[in-house]
Amino acid sequence: MIRANIILDKKIWKKKLKRPEIYFKKKLNKLSRLSTFKNKSQEFTVFLTNNRKMKVLNSKFRNKNISTDVLSFPLKIKLKNKTYLGDIAISFEIINKRAKSSNFDHELDKMWIHGYLHLLGHDHKKNKDYYLMKKKENLIFKKLNKIN
């Protein structure tokens, strides 16, 4: 089973996600049923925050003094019967702005899936890695948002 600890840093998220813990639990239950992720015992934290906090984190950890949509902090610690993968931080304002031409839940899914793949060790420094990661993101996104 894949689990996420949700930290709601800014209440503005509640305007779009009434119950973030339930939202992520449903998504991760679906993810856990996919063949690639079956029998995985993983945990990570999702930090739902704003542009100001993302700018601070991006500056502190990546030396980039700008806000960004998602940051991942891989850790990968083996605990008793699970692996703690690390933390993902997501900016409300960026997701909400993108959602104007899309859908808030879809934009949020794209960001946490992207962050989750970083926690698993994927990156996009080279073009071939970018396309491989993008392909995995799209595959997971489609399967999680398939209407049953």
N, C-alpha and C positions, 0 to 999 in steps of 0.2 A: 504494500500500500504506500502511496506517495501522499505525504501530508505537508501542509504549509501553515506556518505560524503567521498570523496577520497582525501587523502593527499599523494602526491608523493614526498617523501623525497629525493629519489635518482633517477637520470635520467636513470640509467641503466635499470630500469623497462621498459622504452620506447622501448628498443630493442625487448622485448617480447610482450608488451601490448601497441599498438600504442595509443589507447584512453581508458585508464583505467575506466574513468567515464561511457563510453558507455558499456564497458564490464560488469561492475557490474550492471548497470541499466537493461540490458537484462536478466542477471541471476536473479536479484531480482524481475523483472516482472514475470518471470516463477515461482519463489518461491511463490509469492503473489497469484498465481492462484491455488496452491496446497491446498487441503481441510483443512489441518492442519493450514495453514497460511492465509487462506482467511479472509478478513475483519480485518486483523491486521494492525494497523497503528503504525509502528515502524521505528526508525531511529537509525543508528549507524555510527561510523567513521572507515574507514580502512586506516591505516598508512602503506604505502609501503616503506620499508626502507632496510637496509643492516645488515650484521652480526655485525658490530661494534656497531651500534645503539641498536641492539637487546641485545647485551651483556650488554650495559649500563643500559637498561631498566630492564633486568632480574636481574642484580646485585642490582639495586636500589629498585625494588619492590618485589623481591623474594629471595634476598640474595644468588643468584647463579651466580657466576662470570664466566659464559659461555654464548655463543650465543645460541639461540634456534630458532625453525622454526616459531612459532606463540605464541603470548601473548594476553590475553584478560583482559580487565579492565571493569568489569560490573559496571554499575552506576544506571540504571533504575530510570529515572526521568519522572514523568508524566507532560507533557506539555499540552497546550490547547486541541488538538485533536489527540495527538500521545504520544508514549512513547519513550524516548531516552534511548537506552539500554546500551551504553558505547562505548568502543573503542577496536579495534583489530589491532595489529601490526604484520607484516609479513616480513620475511627475504628473500630477493631476492636470495642470494647465495645458501641457502638450497633448495629452490624451484627449482632453475635452476639445481642444482646437481642431485636432484631426477628425474628431467625431462629427464635426459640422458637415462634412461631406461623406460621412460613413455612418458608423454606429459606435456608441461609447464602449459597449461590451466587446465588440470586435477589435477595436483599437487597443483596449486593455489586454485582451487575449494575445494579440500580436506581441505586445511588449513583455508580458510575463513569460510567454513561450521563448522569446528571444533571450531573455535573461536566464531562464532555466537551462537552455542549451549551452550558454556560457558556463553555467555552474557544472555542467557535464563535461566541460573541456573543449567545446567548440569555439572557434574564433573566426574572424573574417578579415585578417590582415592581408592575405593574398586573395586574388580574384577567384581562384578555384575553391578556396575555403569559403569565401563569401557565397558563391553559388550553391555549394553543398549545404551550407547552413541555412540559406534561404529556402532551399528545396525541403529540408527537414521541417523548418518552421511552417511552411505552407501545408505540408502533409499533416502535421499535428493539428494545425488550425482547422483544416477541413474535417478531420475526423472528430474533433471536439465539438464542432458546430454543425455536424450533420443532423438533420431532422429525422428523428426516429418515429 
